[in-house]
């Protein structure tokens, strides 16, 4: 989480609200002389800034699991936006009540201010949403394109690492159930990925040129120590991938996905793991 960019954005929102209120002067503000109007709109701008910092900085600090990048979705982002509107609208209603700008009962005032807060705030929210999505899309497409150019170069020369058995028999990976019973032995180059599905792991591997799947009752955190760190990466909370078997990287506004040799589905990369995964990919293929 980048604190300074978020604080800067919160300040922009606050400034937008202050300028909007200063220009249109709703809620009886038009009756105020200019010398009083400026500090009043500054108060509401500061309220917006403070509420955004509370919802975007303090709450994630207090409840890190709920705001984890690994679990972050568009739905959660929408919920956080609505929560910010609730914080700002409620704080504005309290401020208007204390300043005496309205004679309405607080309940009606609160509902009115919530509607006004949403109307004013939705414009910058949509702008920054579009800006973020477009920026992420361009960044992910650019980085994916750089990686894919390296992969295509190696593909043309048929020099993908560890596609074939080495002269010496490699150390086998022994995967056991949660009770410690060995169920699957395979060389590292044969293992394509591991997918977590509740209390089970789906092991995808190549055997005699055929893709096979083995269902193992265990958890990713238990089998991770058995895998070579320079070959396998925990790219998502539900996936471990053989990094040297990646054949293509696709990028979109949400992040990256990996196409692995012999698999007919893509592997997701979480935003917190993106830099690590791309760095490992560049390192692996730069060495070839």
C-alpha positions in Angstrom: 0.0 0.0 0.0 1.4 3.4 -1.1 0.5 5.9 1.6 1.6 9.1 -0.1 -0.4 8.6 -3.3 -3.5 7.8 -1.3 -3.1 10.9 0.9 -2.6 13.0 -2.2 -5.8 11.6 -3.7 -7.7 12.1 -0.5 -6.5 15.8 -0.5 -7.7 16.2 -4.2 -11.1 14.9 -3.2 -11.2 17.3 -0.2 -10.2 20.2 -2.4 -12.8 19.3 -5.0 -15.6 19.3 -2.3 -14.4 22.6 -0.9 -14.4 24.3 -4.4 -17.8 22.8 -5.3 -19.4 24.1 -2.1 -17.7 27.4 -2.4 -19.0 27.9 -5.9 -22.6 26.6 -5.6 -23.0 27.5 -1.9 -25.8 25.0 -0.9 -27.3 24.5 2.6 -27.7 28.2 3.3 -24.0 29.0 2.6 -25.0 31.7 0.2 -26.0 33.8 3.2 -22.5 33.8 4.6 -20.1 36.7 3.9 -16.9 35.7 2.0 -14.7 35.9 5.1 -16.9 33.2 6.8 -17.5 31.2 3.7 -13.9 30.3 3.1 -13.3 28.6 6.5 -16.7 26.9 6.3 -16.0 25.2 3.0 -12.5 24.4 4.2 -14.1 22.5 7.1 -16.1 20.4 4.8 -13.1 19.8 2.5 -11.1 18.7 5.6 -14.0 16.4 6.7 -13.8 14.7 3.3 -10.1 14.3 3.5 -10.3 13.0 7.1 -13.0 10.4 6.3 -11.1 9.1 3.3 -8.0 8.7 5.4 -10.0 6.9 8.1 -11.6 4.5 5.6 -8.6 4.0 3.4 -5.7 4.1 5.9 -6.8 3.6 9.5 -9.4 0.8 8.8 -7.0 -1.3 6.7 -4.4 -0.9 9.5 -6.9 -2.1 12.1 -8.4 -4.9 10.0 -5.6 -6.0 7.6 -7.2 -9.3 6.7 -10.4 -7.6 5.5 -8.4 -5.3 3.3 -5.8 -7.8 2.2 -4.6 -7.4 -1.4 -4.9 -11.2 -1.8 -8.6 -11.1 -1.1 -9.4 -7.7 -2.7 -12.1 -7.7 -5.3 -14.2 -5.2 -7.3 -17.1 -5.9 -4.9 -14.9 -5.0 -1.9 -13.7 -1.9 -3.6 -17.3 -0.9 -4.2 -18.2 -1.6 -0.6 -15.3 0.5 0.6 -16.4 3.4 -1.6 -19.9 3.2 -0.2 -18.5 3.1 3.3 -16.5 6.3 2.5 -19.7 8.0 1.3 -21.4 7.0 4.5 -18.6 8.3 6.7 -18.4 11.6 4.7 -22.2 12.1 4.6 -22.6 11.4 8.3 -19.8 13.7 9.3 -21.1 16.5 7.0 -24.6 16.1 8.5 -23.2 16.5 12.0 -21.2 19.6 10.9 -24.2 21.2 9.2 -26.3 20.6 12.4 -23.6 22.1 14.6 -23.1 25.1 12.3 -26.9 25.7 12.2 -27.3 25.7 8.5 -30.4 23.5 8.5 -33.7 23.5 10.5 -34.5 19.9 9.4 -34.7 17.1 12.0 -31.4 15.3 12.0 -32.8 12.1 10.4 -34.1 14.0 7.4 -31.0 16.1 7.3 -28.8 13.0 7.3 -30.7 11.4 4.4 -30.5 14.7 2.4 -26.8 15.0 3.0 -26.1 11.4 2.1 -27.8 12.0 -1.3 -25.9 15.2 -1.8 -22.6 13.6 -0.8 -23.1 10.8 -3.3 -24.1 13.3 -6.1 -21.0 15.4 -5.5 -18.6 12.6 -4.9 -19.5 10.2 -7.7 -17.9 12.4 -10.3 -14.3 12.2 -8.9 -14.9 8.6 -7.9 -15.7 7.6 -11.5 -12.8 9.7 -12.8 -10.2 8.0 -10.6 -11.8 4.6 -11.2 -11.3 5.1 -14.9 -7.8 6.5 -14.4 -6.7 3.6 -12.2 -8.1 0.9 -14.5 -6.5 2.5 -17.6 -3.2 3.0 -15.8 -3.1 -0.6 -14.6 -4.1 -2.0 -18.0 -1.3 -0.1 -19.8 1.2 -1.1 -17.2 0.2 -4.8 -17.2 0.1 -5.0 -21.0 3.5 -3.4 -21.3 5.2 -5.7 -18.7 3.4 -8.8 -20.1 4.6 -7.8 -23.6 8.2 -7.6 -22.4 8.1 -11.0 -20.8 6.3 -12.6 -23.8 8.9 -11.3 -26.2 11.5 -13.2 -24.2 9.3 -16.3 -24.2 8.8 -16.2 -27.9 12.5 -15.9 -28.5 13.2 -19.0 -26.5 10.3 -20.8 -28.1 11.8 -20.1 -31.6 15.1 -21.6 -30.5 13.4 -24.5 -28.5 15.4 -23.6 -25.5 12.9 -23.7 -22.7 14.6 -24.8 -19.6 13.9 -28.2 -17.9 11.5 -29.4 -20.7 13.5 -32.6 -21.0 15.1 -34.9 -18.5 18.6 -34.0 -17.5 21.4 -36.5 -17.9 21.4 -37.2 -14.2 18.1 -38.3 -12.6 16.6 -35.4 -10.7 15.6 -35.4 -7.1 12.0 -36.5 -6.9 9.3 -34.4 -5.2 7.4 -36.6 -2.7 3.9 -35.3 -2.0 2.1 -36.7 1.0 -1.3 -36.4 2.5 -1.9 -34.4 5.7 -1.5 -37.6 7.6 2.0 -38.0 6.2 1.2 -40.8 3.7 3.2 -40.4 0.5 0.9 -40.4 -2.5 2.8 -39.0 -5.4 6.4 -38.9 -6.6 7.5 -36.9 -9.6 10.5 -35.0 -10.9 10.4 -31.2 -10.6 10.2 -30.5 -14.3 7.0 -32.7 -14.6 5.0 -30.7 -12.0 3.1 -27.9 -13.7 1.1 -26.3 -10.9 -0.7 -26.9 -7.6 -4.2 -25.5 -7.1 -5.8 -25.2 -3.7 -9.5 -26.3 -3.4 -10.6 -26.1 0.2 -8.8 -28.9 2.2 -7.5 -30.5 -1.0 -4.8 -29.8 -3.5 -5.1 -30.4 -7.3 -1.7 -31.5 -8.5 -1.2 -31.1 -12.3 1.8 -32.9 -13.8 3.1 -34.4 -17.0 3.7 -38.1 -17.3 4.8 -39.7 -20.5 3.6 -36.7 -22.4 0.1 -36.7 -20.9 -1.3 -34.2 -18.5 -2.6 -35.8 -15.3 -4.3 -34.5 -12.1 -4.0 -35.9 -8.6 -6.2 -34.9 -5.8 -4.3 -34.7 -2.5 -5.7 -33.9 0.9 -3.3 -31.2 2.2 -2.6 -27.5 2.2 -0.3 -25.4 0.1 1.7 -24.1 3.1 2.6 -27.7 3.9 3.9 -28.7 0.5 5.7 -25.4 -0.3 8.9 -26.3 1.7 9.2 -29.4 -0.5 9.5 -27.4 -3.7 12.6 -25.7 -5.1 12.4 -21.9 -4.6 14.1 -21.1 -7.9 11.6 -23.2 -9.8 8.3 -22.9 -8.0 6.5 -19.7 -6.8 3.4 -19.2 -4.7 1.9 -16.7 -7.2 -1.6 -16.6 -5.6 -3.1 -17.8 -2.4 -4.7 -20.6 -4.4 -1.9 -21.4 -6.8 1.8 -22.6 -6.9 3.3 -22.6 -10.4 6.4 -24.0 -12.0 7.9 -20.8 -13.2 10.1 -22.3 -15.8 7.1 -23.9 -17.6 5.4 -20.6 -18.1 4.8 -20.0 -21.8 2.9 -16.7 -21.9 1.8 -13.9 -19.6 -1.4 -12.0 -20.2 -2.2 -8.7 -18.6 -5.4 -6.8 -17.9 -6.7 -4.1 -15.5 -6.9 -6.7 -12.6 -3.4 -8.1 -12.9 -1.6 -10.9 -14.6 -2.4 -14.5 -15.6 0.1 -17.2 -16.6 -0.2 -19.7 -19.4 1.7 -22.9 -18.4 2.9 -25.6 -20.8 0.3 -28.4 -21.2 -2.4 -26.7 -19.1 -5.6 -25.6 -20.7 -6.4 -23.0 -18.1 -4.5 -19.9 -16.9 -2.9 -19.3 -13.5 -3.8 -16.1 -11.6 -1.2 -13.9 -10.1 -2.2 -11.8 -7.1 -1.3 -8.2 -7.1 1.0 -8.6 -4.1 3.0 -11.4 -5.9 3.1 -9.7 -9.3 6.6 -8.1 -8.9 8.1 -11.3 -7.5 6.6 -13.5 -10.3 7.7 -11.1 -13.1 11.1 -10.8 -11.6 11.6 -14.6 -11.4 10.4 -15.0 -15.0 12.9 -12.4 -16.3 15.6 -13.9 -14.2 14.9 -17.5 -15.4 14.8 -16.7 -19.1 17.6 -14.1 -19.0 19.9 -16.9 -17.9 19.1 -19.0 -20.9 
